Amino acid sequence: MDELSQKIKSALQISRPYLQKDGGDVEYIDFENTTGVLKIKFLGTCAICPISRMTLRAAVERIVMSKVSAVKRIEQII
């Protein structure tokens, strides 16, 4: 695993306790270096939550993008 992927996974770890508190989680799927797009998948209750889009933007994206400048956007894979 390369250094950038490690940084992204470490940033995702920061958001995990908040998601796990409500029975959810997040999984790193892929990062496209050329576009800066990170693909993630919500697990557990996050996968079926009607406000998962808000959680993605307000929590996960904010945390990851503040820690890893190479990430320009995060897409949720269903």
Secondary structure, 3 states (H helix, E strand, C coil): CCHHHHHHHHHHHHHHHHHHHCCEEEEEEEEECCCCEEEEEEEEHHHHCCCHHHHHHHHHHHHHHHHCCCCCEEEECC
